[in-house]
Amino acid sequence: MDENYYIYIITNKYHGTLYIGITNDLPRRIAEHKSKAIEGFSQKYNLTMLVYYEHHTDKWSAAERERKLKNWKRQWKIDLIEKLNPDWKDLYKCLF
């Protein structure tokens, strides 16, 4: 059975601090970051802008992709974001 999993990157500004996460409900999870309902790194650094996401239908491949992205060099992450979102627009509204 196919499921939905999302790898996402949030930030606080253009070329700002980056956070990579995984979720099975992207709109809900980003709303939690925006409302600062989640204590921790994203709240501390005011990470509320969704600048990148990708869809997976397999939990294990999504988890593996998240792990790999977290180990990437910062510039590689920036290049990934800018390939699909060169202006670093907040993609949250695109989810609806």
trRosetta pair geometry for C-beta under 8 A, 3 or more apart (Angstrom, degrees):
i j d omega theta_ij theta_ji phi_ij phi_ji
2 57 4.3 -31 -154 -170 98 121
2 58 7.9 -65 -132 -61 66 62
3 24 6.7 -35 160 -139 112 116
3 57 6.2 134 57 -167 46 58
3 58 7.5 104 49 -96 90 24
3 59 6.4 12 69 -48 135 90
4 24 6.0 111 89 -162 73 71
4 25 8.0 83 97 -78 114 46
4 55 6.7 -44 -150 -154 85 99
4 56 7.8 123 -160 74 40 50
4 57 6.7 -26 -90 -109 43 60
5 22 6.4 2 -179 -173 104 99
5 23 7.2 166 -154 88 63 32
5 24 5.5 -40 -98 -97 65 69
5 55 7.5 126 74 -163 48 52
5 56 4.5 -32 73 71 99 97
5 57 7.3 172 23 -94 87 11
5 58 7.3 -71 25 74 129 27
5 59 5.7 138 -52 -102 149 52
5 62 3.7 -66 115 -66 138 170
6 22 7.0 163 84 -151 49 53
6 23 5.5 -18 59 63 96 79
6 24 7.5 152 13 -105 81 20
6 26 4.3 11 38 -71 165 114
6 29 7.8 -169 70 39 121 142
6 53 5.2 -2 -175 -171 113 114
6 54 6.9 157 -152 76 65 39
6 55 5.9 -29 -98 -101 78 54
6 56 7.2 176 -83 21 28 80
6 62 7.4 10 10 -145 9 131
7 20 6.8 -2 -177 -171 92 96
7 21 7.5 169 -154 88 51 39
7 22 5.6 -23 -100 -98 63 78
7 53 6.6 162 83 -152 51 59
7 54 5.1 -4 54 53 98 91
7 56 6.9 57 -15 -11 95 117
7 62 6.0 -170 -48 -160 94 83
7 65 5.4 -99 -52 108 154 116
7 66 5.1 -162 -118 -78 109 82
7 69 6.5 124 177 9 137 152
8 20 7.2 165 85 -150 43 52
8 21 5.5 -18 61 63 90 84
8 22 7.6 160 17 -90 77 29
8 23 6.9 -13 7 19 121 106
8 26 6.3 134 -58 -132 138 103
8 29 7.3 155 30 100 149 131
8 30 7.1 -112 168 -73 164 102
8 50 6.1 -44 -171 -140 121 99
8 52 6.7 158 -156 92 51 61
8 53 4.2 -11 -103 -101 83 94
8 54 8.0 -172 -75 21 49 56
9 18 5.8 -20 -166 -161 107 101
9 19 6.9 152 -154 75 55 46
9 20 5.4 -22 -97 -95 77 71
9 50 7.6 114 78 -156 49 54
9 51 5.6 -54 98 66 97 89
9 52 4.1 19 38 53 111 105
9 53 7.3 -156 19 -68 65 54
9 69 7.8 -120 -71 161 109 140
9 77 6.8 157 -123 -173 151 108
9 80 7.8 118 -13 97 155 117
9 81 6.2 -99 84 -84 147 110
10 18 7.6 143 75 -154 41 51
10 19 5.1 -18 60 60 88 101
10 21 7.3 2 5 12 106 113
10 30 7.1 164 -85 -124 127 86
10 33 5.8 -88 -128 165 174 163
10 42 6.4 36 83 -130 136 118
10 47 4.5 102 118 160 109 103
10 48 6.7 49 -177 -60 123 1
10 49 6.0 143 -161 72 75 46
10 50 5.5 -40 -98 -91 84 50
10 51 6.8 134 -122 10 30 83
11 14 7.9 98 121 -77 143 14
11 16 4.6 130 177 66 106 100
11 17 6.2 158 -144 74 73 51
11 18 5.5 -26 -89 -96 95 58
11 19 7.4 175 -77 17 45 76
11 47 5.9 -64 -140 -139 10 89
11 49 5.2 -38 66 68 72 106
11 51 5.4 6 13 -7 113 133
11 88 7.2 -49 60 -164 143 117
12 16 4.3 -116 59 140 79 155
12 17 5.5 31 11 42 110 95
12 45 5.7 -120 -39 146 136 86
12 46 4.7 76 -121 92 122 87
12 47 5.3 -78 -55 -91 81 52
12 48 6.9 61 -110 20 61 74
12 49 6.7 145 -110 14 14 106
13 16 3.9 102 53 -46 72 133
13 49 7.4 112 -70 13 25 146
14 88 4.7 147 -109 63 76 158
15 78 6.7 26 -116 -122 79 125
15 88 7.5 -95 -28 -72 56 159
16 45 8.0 158 154 161 112 114
16 47 8.0 -177 113 -105 121 80
17 45 4.6 -69 81 170 158 146
17 47 6.3 -96 94 -80 104 108
18 47 8.0 101 -147 -127 18 131
18 74 7.2 159 22 -137 136 85
18 77 5.7 103 163 137 172 147
19 41 6.0 150 -108 116 126 119
19 42 5.2 -71 5 -85 176 91
19 45 7.6 159 -44 64 118 129
19 47 4.9 69 7 164 129 168
20 66 6.2 162 144 -153 111 79
20 69 5.1 -176 -149 111 159 118
20 70 5.3 -147 66 -79 136 78
20 77 7.6 -111 -60 -130 121 130
21 29 7.0 -164 115 165 137 137
21 42 8.0 -20 -42 -56 136 136
21 66 7.3 -9 175 -138 16 126
22 62 5.7 123 -146 148 123 106
22 63 6.4 44 -132 -95 175 57
22 66 4.5 -60 -53 -72 119 152
23 26 5.7 140 82 -83 120 50
23 28 7.5 -160 169 71 139 90
23 29 3.9 -86 -102 -44 169 157
25 28 4.1 11 126 30 118 120
25 29 5.9 139 88 -23 71 92
26 29 5.8 -60 -139 39 29 109
26 30 6.1 22 167 -14 67 108
26 53 6.1 64 -137 -154 142 156
26 95 6.1 -148 108 -128 112 137
27 30 6.2 -60 -145 39 26 104
27 31 6.2 29 156 -21 63 110
27 92 7.8 106 -127 -160 66 78
27 95 4.8 168 -83 138 94 141
27 96 7.0 90 -113 -65 134 85
28 31 5.7 -59 -150 37 28 114
28 32 6.5 32 151 -23 64 103
29 32 5.6 -50 -154 30 33 115
29 33 6.8 33 149 -16 64 100
30 33 5.5 -48 -152 35 40 112
30 34 6.2 40 150 -20 68 105
30 50 5.1 -21 -127 -58 137 129
30 92 5.2 -171 141 -114 144 104
30 95 7.2 163 37 -14 145 159
31 34 5.6 -53 -144 39 32 113
31 35 6.2 19 160 -8 66 110
31 92 8.0 126 -66 -156 62 124
32 35 6.2 -62 -141 46 26 100
32 37 4.5 -87 -154 58 75 116
32 38 5.1 64 148 -28 109 107
33 36 7.5 23 179 -78 32 38
33 37 7.9 -69 -50 38 18 80
33 38 6.3 -29 -88 32 55 122
33 42 5.1 -70 -135 155 100 145
33 47 6.3 -61 -173 102 121 81
33 48 5.6 172 131 -114 94 55
34 48 4.7 90 -108 -153 61 104
34 92 7.1 60 -57 -117 138 162
36 43 4.9 95 -151 -123 88 97
36 48 7.9 -46 -59 -82 78 112
38 42 6.1 30 87 61 116 120
38 43 6.1 -162 89 -41 63 109
39 43 5.5 -56 -132 23 35 153
40 43 5.9 97 51 21 45 102
40 44 6.8 -80 134 -10 28 103
41 44 5.7 -58 -143 34 26 113
41 45 6.4 -8 170 10 64 111
41 47 7.3 7 126 10 79 137
42 45 6.7 -73 -142 53 24 89
42 47 4.1 -92 -146 58 76 114
42 48 7.8 117 173 -63 101 53
43 46 7.6 23 -172 -74 29 39
43 47 7.9 -62 -38 33 21 83
48 90 7.9 -9 120 -124 76 128
49 88 7.4 45 141 163 140 90
49 90 4.5 -101 -144 -99 85 94
49 92 7.7 -115 -146 -20 44 110
50 53 6.5 -8 -178 -35 112 114
50 90 5.9 79 46 -163 69 67
50 91 4.6 -93 107 57 102 86
50 92 4.7 124 24 -59 123 77
50 95 7.8 23 81 -34 164 122
51 81 5.2 15 134 -148 114 122
51 85 5.5 -177 -177 99 74 150
51 88 5.2 -20 -130 -149 125 71
51 89 7.5 136 -122 65 72 37
51 90 7.2 -56 -74 -103 64 42
51 91 6.5 134 -116 -3 18 106
52 80 6.4 62 -142 123 161 97
52 81 4.7 -106 -49 -108 129 76
52 84 6.5 107 -121 65 89 121
52 85 6.1 -142 -78 18 74 132
52 91 7.5 115 -62 6 18 146
53 91 6.7 -150 8 95 106 146
54 65 7.3 -95 82 148 131 151
56 59 7.8 141 114 -79 118 19
56 61 5.4 -163 -162 92 132 100
56 62 3.8 -178 68 -75 150 96
56 65 6.7 -178 -64 20 144 143
58 61 4.2 60 82 17 114 108
58 62 6.5 176 87 -13 57 87
59 62 5.8 -62 -151 38 27 112
59 63 6.3 25 156 -18 65 108
60 63 5.7 -50 -144 36 32 111
60 64 6.3 34 154 -19 64 106
61 64 5.6 -53 -146 38 33 113
61 65 6.3 36 153 -21 65 105
62 65 5.7 -54 -147 36 30 111
62 66 6.4 32 153 -20 64 104
63 66 5.7 -50 -148 34 32 113
63 67 6.5 33 153 -19 63 105
64 67 5.7 -54 -151 35 31 113
64 68 6.4 30 153 -18 65 106
65 68 5.8 -54 -148 37 32 110
65 69 6.3 30 156 -18 66 107
66 69 5.9 -57 -146 38 29 108
66 70 6.3 31 156 -21 64 107
67 70 5.9 -56 -151 33 28 112
67 71 6.8 17 154 -11 61 109
68 71 6.0 -69 -157 41 32 105
68 72 6.9 51 146 -43 66 93
69 72 5.4 -32 -156 0 41 120
69 77 6.8 93 -173 -102 89 97
69 80 7.7 -73 -132 36 109 174
72 76 4.2 -115 177 82 116 128
72 77 5.4 138 97 -52 126 86
72 80 7.8 35 134 -16 169 135
73 76 4.8 96 60 2 80 104
73 77 7.4 -149 95 -5 44 85
74 77 5.7 -58 -156 35 36 112
74 78 6.4 35 150 -18 69 105
75 78 5.5 -51 -147 37 37 114
75 79 6.2 41 153 -21 66 104
76 79 5.6 -51 -148 36 32 114
76 80 6.5 37 150 -23 63 103
77 80 5.6 -51 -150 32 33 114
77 81 6.6 33 152 -17 64 103
78 81 5.8 -54 -151 36 33 111
78 82 6.1 21 157 -12 67 113
79 82 5.9 -61 -139 44 28 105
79 83 6.3 42 156 -36 63 100
80 83 5.9 -47 -153 17 27 116
80 84 7.6 -9 162 12 57 101
81 84 7.1 -90 -169 51 29 83
81 85 5.5 -56 176 60 72 102
81 88 6.8 33 151 -99 125 80
82 85 6.8 -83 -106 74 26 56
82 86 4.9 56 -162 -110 75 60
82 88 7.7 -29 -89 -58 74 82
83 86 7.8 99 -42 -66 4 80
85 88 6.1 91 134 -92 103 30
85 89 6.0 -127 -164 38 105 77
85 91 6.6 -81 -103 -55 143 118
90 93 6.9 75 107 0 92 92
91 94 4.7 -46 -170 30 73 125
91 95 7.1 88 138 -37 79 87
92 95 6.0 -45 -170 7 41 116
93 96 6.5 -65 -169 34 46 102
